[in-house]
């Protein structure tokens, strides 16, 4: 791990919080005002010499410093740039740990190809140093849980990065059900299922049909026969009832189209995850009204992602398809990427600055269904703010502070009182 830390420091990462498991301040902080030379709200134009006033964990007011009345006794933190707390639209952090050892890798249970009943909240470790690392880089909310690798791997949930124990700070305990199509879902070993793409789709359809039959029996049981509970089908029933979407990691264009056919057949909400070849089927994705959680911009191009493009985010923007960036999952240290840097690369490859910032703030929050709480700096929303000593997308810029619910949970020299 020391080698990893050396790499991170050499690459310009600001380790504002130590890479050690720690218990951050309380869930809700005291009143605080953050004054920034440039304030990006993700809800409107940039505010020069702006301020965010936070009281009891919620944003009280946002505007120019000259227009916002700061109550007496409220501490004012000054910084060059402030943005909404960053939202990681899809991760496995907290299930996949930094050490990359069997004891901290809970993102995939490989005993069966379909296990929608597995709850991410039951495996999440908020004390893992990888969570603290993301927090130190301005990430305040993560949509995390079971990762790709099985046809249906389990559930995801949404949580703040200052939560070390699941007693508060959970925005959604059941957010989506994670699935995979393509090579990533093929069973390892001869004779095991699914072994082909056709088998994957057949098994997925069978799961949905079986769940439809389960719901019918639950609604109208046979006289004298009370249906027994089935956690497996109860989980998928939430998708059929359109309560939560099916989050499908899928890269090849042919697999994307297969998924869209299944979604139409069963009239279920789906979210494309990864989608390396999305630019080949933009019209079909747009017609289906399906959002995209795009693979990390700098994801390795190989196998199913061999045709990925650094310009895909810009093409999604051009096609007016809702999308967000994510940290994703990788089978090697440090397991996940950092959305801040992925957005910076997308901005360098055709994506506008505002869209790049929104892809890791408001757009991300909208797609995962928590925009009423996070993603922008607006009155009434959670007091989550990321602080920087320069342009957040510049390589030499550091995240010098992270505020969650009004509490400073990570702090650098630039944010100390002036």
N, C-alpha and C positions, 0 to 999 in steps of 0.2 A: 504493500500500500504506500510505503514511503516513495517508491519509484513513481507511482501514479501521482502523488502530490507534487513531486518535482516536475513532472510533465505539465501538470495544470498550472503551476506557478510560471514555468517557462513560457507557456502559451499566452500569458497575460491575464489569467483569471484572477479576479479579486476574491481572496478567501476572507471575506469580511467576518465570517463566523467560522470557528474552528471545525475541522472535519472530525469532530468527535460527537458522539451522542450526547445531547444536552436537553435539559428541560427549559424551554423558553419562558418568557414572562407570561402572566395570566392571559386568559383568552381575550379579555377586553381591557384595553389600556385606559389611561387617564386622558384628559383633553390635551390635544397637541395641534399645532399649526405648522404646516410645511410650506415654506416660501421658496419658490424656484425661479431662477432667471428665465427658464423656459418650462412651461407646464403643459404637458400633453394629456388631454383628458380622455381621448378616444371617443368623445361624444360631441365634439365641435372643434373649432379652430384652435391653434396653439395660443396660449395666454402668456404674454411676456410679463415678467415680474408678477407671477401668479401665486396664489396661496390656496391650500386645502385646509380647512378647519375641521377637525375630527373631535367629536364628543361622544363618550360612552360607546366607543367602537364604531360609530357610524359617521358618515360625512355630513357635517352640519351645513357647510357652504363652500362654494368654489368660485373663484373669480380673480380679478386683479387685486393686488395687495392693497391698493389705495381704496378699493371699494368694499372690502370685507372687514368688518369690525371684529378685532381679536379681543376676546374678554381679558380683563386684567388677570394676571397671574398665569396665563397659558403660555407654555414654552413654545418658542418659535425656532424651528430648525431651518437653516438656510442651505440650499444646494443649487447646483447649476441646472440640473434637469430632473424633473420628476414625471413619472408615468403611472398609469394604473398598475397595481400589482400584476405580475405576469401570470397568465393562465396557460398551463400545459394541457392541451386538448386530449392527449392520450399518452399514457406512460405505464410502466409497470413498477415504478419506484415504490418502495415500501414492501413489495412482494419480492422483487429482485433486489438484493442488497449489494453493497459495494465490494464485499470480500469475494464474491463469485465462487463461493463454496456451497456444498449441498445444504448446509444448515440455514443459509439465507437466500435460497432460491425456491420460492413458493409460487412463482408465476404460472407454472404449468404442471398439471397432474396428468400423467401419461397412461394411467391404468385403463382408460376407456376413451373412445373417440368423441363421445358427446356427454358432457357433464355440466349442463346449464345451472344446476342447483348449487354449485360451488360459489360461496359468497366471498368477495374480495375483502370485505370488512373483517372477516374472521382470520385473515392471514396478514393483515397490514401491520407493519412495524414502523411506527412514526419516529422511533429513536435511531433508526438506521442512519449512519453518517451520510449516506447518499441523499437523504431527505434534507439534512442540514446544509449540505453543499448546494442543492438547488435553491433552498431558502436564501442562502447568502448571495445568490445571483439574481435576486428579485422575483423568483417564482413563489407566488403566494397561494395558488390553488392548483391542485393536480387532479386530473381524471385518470385514475389508476386502477389496476386490477389484473385479472388473468390475461395472459398474453397469447400471441399467436403460436400455432404449433399443433393444434387439434381442431377437428371439425367444429366443435363447440367446446371452448375451454373453461367457461365460467363467467361470473358476473364482474362488473366494474363498479366503482363508486367514486364520489367526488369529495375531497377533503382539503382543508387548509394545511399548509406545510408546517405550521407551528403546533400541530396536534401530535402529542406523543402517546396519548392514550385515548381510546375512542369513547370519550365522555362528552365531547363538545367539538364544534368546528367541522362537523360532517354536513356537507351541503346536500348530498343525496346518498343514502345508504345503498340503493340499488339504481344505478344509472343506465347501464346497457348490459347486453349479453354479448360476450366476445366470441367470434367465430373466425374461421379461416377457410379460404378456398384456394385451390391451386396446389403447387408442389408442397407448400408448407403444411398442408393438412394430411398428406399421404402418410399412412401408417408405416412404421418402420418394421421390416421383417416380411418375408415371403408369406403370402396367404392371408395376411391381415387386412382388415378394411378400415378406411377406404384405400384402395390401391390405384384408382384412376379418377379422373375428373368426373366422369359420368356417375361413378359410384358415390362420389361426394354429394352431388346434387340429388341423387336418388335417396341417400340417407337423410339429407336435410329435409327433403319433401316428406319423407316418411315420419320424421320427428314432428313436423308441423301438422300433418294429417292426424297422427296419433294424439296430439294435443287438442286438436279440434274435437275429436271423439270424446276425449276426457272432459272437455268443457260441456259438451252436450249432456253427458251422464251426470255431471255435477248440477246442471241446471234442472234436469228432468230425470231424477233417479228412478230406477225400477221400484215398484211398491215393495216395501219391506227390505230393500237392499240399499243401505247408506254407502255411497262410494268411499273407499279408503283414500286417504291423502297420498299424493305422489309429488314429492319435492321436485323431481325432474320436470314433470309436466306443469307444475305450478309456475316454475320459473319461465318456461316458454309461453305459458298462457298470458303473461304480462306483455309479451311481444304481439301476440294475436289480438289482444285487447287494445293495442296501440298505447299502452302505458309507458313502455320503454322501447327503444329501437334495438335492432340487431346490428351490432358493430362488426363488420366483416373485413378482416385483413385480406386484401385481394390486389394483385399487381397486374397480371396479364389482362389485356383488353378482352380476350375471349371469356375469361372468368368474370370480369366486371359485367359483361352482357348477360352471362348465365345468372348472376345474382339479381340483376334487374328484372329478368323474367320471373324468377321465383318470387321476388317482392311484389310484382304485379299480380301474379297468380293468387297469392294468399293475402294480398292487400295489407302488407305489414310495413312498418317504418324501418328503413335501413340507413346506415351511415357507412360510406366507403372509407376504409382505413388503408393507408399506404398508397394504393392507386398509382403505381409508378407509370403505367401506360394510360392514365386518364386522358392525356392530351390527344390520344387516338380516337376516343369515343366521347368527346365533349358534348356533341349534340344529343346523344342518347342519355347521358347523365343529366343534362339540363332538362330534357323532356320528362325524365322520371322525377325531377324535383328532389334529387338526393344530394345531401351535403357531402363534402370530402374532408377527411382529416388526412392531409397529405403527409407522405413520408418525410422524415428530416431531409432538408435540402442536400446535405452532404453525406447522405446515406451511401454505403458502398454499392457500386454498380456491378452486380454479378448475379447469375442465376435468373430468377424471376424479375429482378430489378435491373437487368443488364441494359434496358432501354430507358432508364429514368433520365430526366432532364432537369437541369438547374432552372429552366424557364417555365416549368409546369405551373408553379404558383401564379406567375404573371399571366399564363394562358387561362387559368381558371378565373382570375380576376377579369380578364378580357371577355370571357364568356358569361360573366355575371352568375357564376356558380358559387354558392356559399362554401367557403373553405376555411380551414385553420391549419396551422403548423403544429407539430408535436415532437416530443423527444423520442417516442417510439421504444423499441426494445432491440437489443443486440445481445448475442450470446457470448460476449467477451467484455472484459473490464473496459470502461466503467459502467457497462450495461445500458446506459441511456445517454442521450445527448442533451444539450441545453438549448431550449427554444429561442433564447435571445440571439444566439449566434446563428441558428438556422434561419431566423427571420432576417438577420443582417445579410446573409448570403443570398436570400431570395430578393432582397432590395437591390443587391448588386447585379441581379440578373433579370431586371425588367419589372419587378414589382414596385409599385409606388411606396414611398415612405409610410404614408398613412395606412395603406393596406397591409404593409408588412407589420406595423405596430398592432393593427387591429387583429391580425392573424394570431397574435399571441396575447390578446386582451379581449376586446369586445366581441369580435367574430367568433373566437374560440368559446367564450362564455355563452353566446347565443346557441351555438350548435350543440353544446353539451347540456343546455337547459338551465343555466344558473345566472343569466344576464340580469336578473332582478336583484342579485346580490353583489356580483363582481364584474370586472371587465372594463369598467369606465369610472371616471371620477365625477360622480353626480350626487347631488343631495339625496340622502336617504340610503345610499349604498354602503357596503362595508368599507371601513377605513383601511383599505389595502393600497399601499403605495410603494413603488420602487424608485430609489434615488440613485442618480448617476453623476459622475464628475465631468461629463461631456456628452456628446451625441451617443445615444445608447447603441447605435449600430457601428460605431467606430471601433476598430480592433484595440486601440490603446485606452478606451474608456473602461472604467471600473464601476461596478455596482457598489456604492459606498453606504448603502443602508436599505433595509427592508422593513416596512411597517405592515403589520397585520392586525386588523381590528383596533387600530390606534396604538398598538404596542410596538415599540422598536425591538424587533427580534434579531436583527443583525445590524451592526453599526461600523462605519469606517470613519476615518479622520475628518472627511469633508462634512459630515453631518453633525459634528459636535457644535455646541452653542456658540453663537457669534455675538 
